[in-house]
């Protein structure tokens, strides 16, 4: 497994797509999480109106270091999940597209060892995404606070660690979903298409339909879906302005447990497909 | 399956079916001996690539069994001793040739020090820094051979290694295969180039529609050599030769006769014909080529 990990790390760390996806996440964070918001609040329109009745200066508090965890998760947290799904689907689908899956399987490691190495490397890359995401969010918030001449108090270290861990779990879960789809469809395009459709559309449509039944079991069912739990985990860190928030459907602990189970299920599903399939 | 210490590859009733309708490989019994260059021949769609993929563990057989370097196909310890090129060379297009070999070495758990030697052996060192995606097919094939060589394998499995190559590339690959098979290494070569196989291989197997139709030494398959005779008058020559050798040993049309006899008898036959007043204008030994054997067994061009 160590050999497979080394090989996968060598090839994925040099793959431009891996860092382009990470770059998109960070760019989105800077632009949508901080830059555009700060510009809108620094130079408000004449008819500026906020539903909470807050002034631009009051709203700017969201952009300062004390709120960098909440603001960054609230702003673009779900995008990280989508990009991680693409990462996983690309890491596997391209191997089929280039035919390199047969190159890998005719070297020494078993198929399961090769998969384990791949999962390990994806875990490392999504960890890098998570750390870089919060490091950049902290930097952006510090820069804005410095420009605005505001004192820079920070969230508790444990909250920052929890946020990094939570986002890693979410990114990891969706990347493994992408990997499982990649092995299932043996290509990137279908895996990415189906994965994103599920992430952004299918779960939403499903619950809109179910909510029409106005039955108590709907909310019970909701608690077991990956997207709902990922959202609940993000919401568990709170919102800068609470009235914006929806109430999380499950607690943070429950969300972590469900996402961890999904991650394990995607890994086992990938292993079953990898073991069973012929490589044509 | 005769699994002896001398067999590097041995299969017993190896079969691969896709659904009920398609039988890609049908009860194949194959034996590749240690140190030989073994040619694996068959028309397109005969099941050659499917067989090689089963030997590498990429495809699971429907029934039957196989042993490769004393292991079951796909066993990690066995794969460590096998170098392979199956169909087209497959590497990461954004990595250089050298980086691709590092990836292969990592997977195989091999030291990176072998990489430059392997690149040198296939004369790829000058292009080692270039991305794989920029390589021509010939260079890609050579990189695939280098990837196999870094394992210092005791068995090389080469599936159509000259596919897609231009004439210069074919010449280079032919030379490389000869080099690979010159030592104690066993080479299992699937190829369409019968002339090549005839020159390089010690033994061959021919399959058709998934079934083995012949297996043996090249000279055995070509069969007993014969004699070609041109003589006048031809009718008298035929009559004389039939009397001498028997009806079954004489065939041919348009004045050219093929005699199914040992070529060592050429002088006796010549003397007999001349003494019968028959003028002999041509008398030479003739052997069937592997291509003729292949065509007679498969009824198809390779």
Interface residues (C-beta under 8 A of the other chain):
Chain A: X3 X4 X6 X7 X10 X11 X14 X15 X16 X98 X99 X100 X102 X103 X104 X105 X106 X107 X108 X109 X110 X113 X114 X278 X279 X280
Chain B: X53 X56 X57 X58 X59 X60 X74 X76 X79 X80 X82 X84 X86 X87 X88 X90 X91 X92 X93 X94 X95 X99 X102 X103 X104 X106 X107 X108 X109 X147
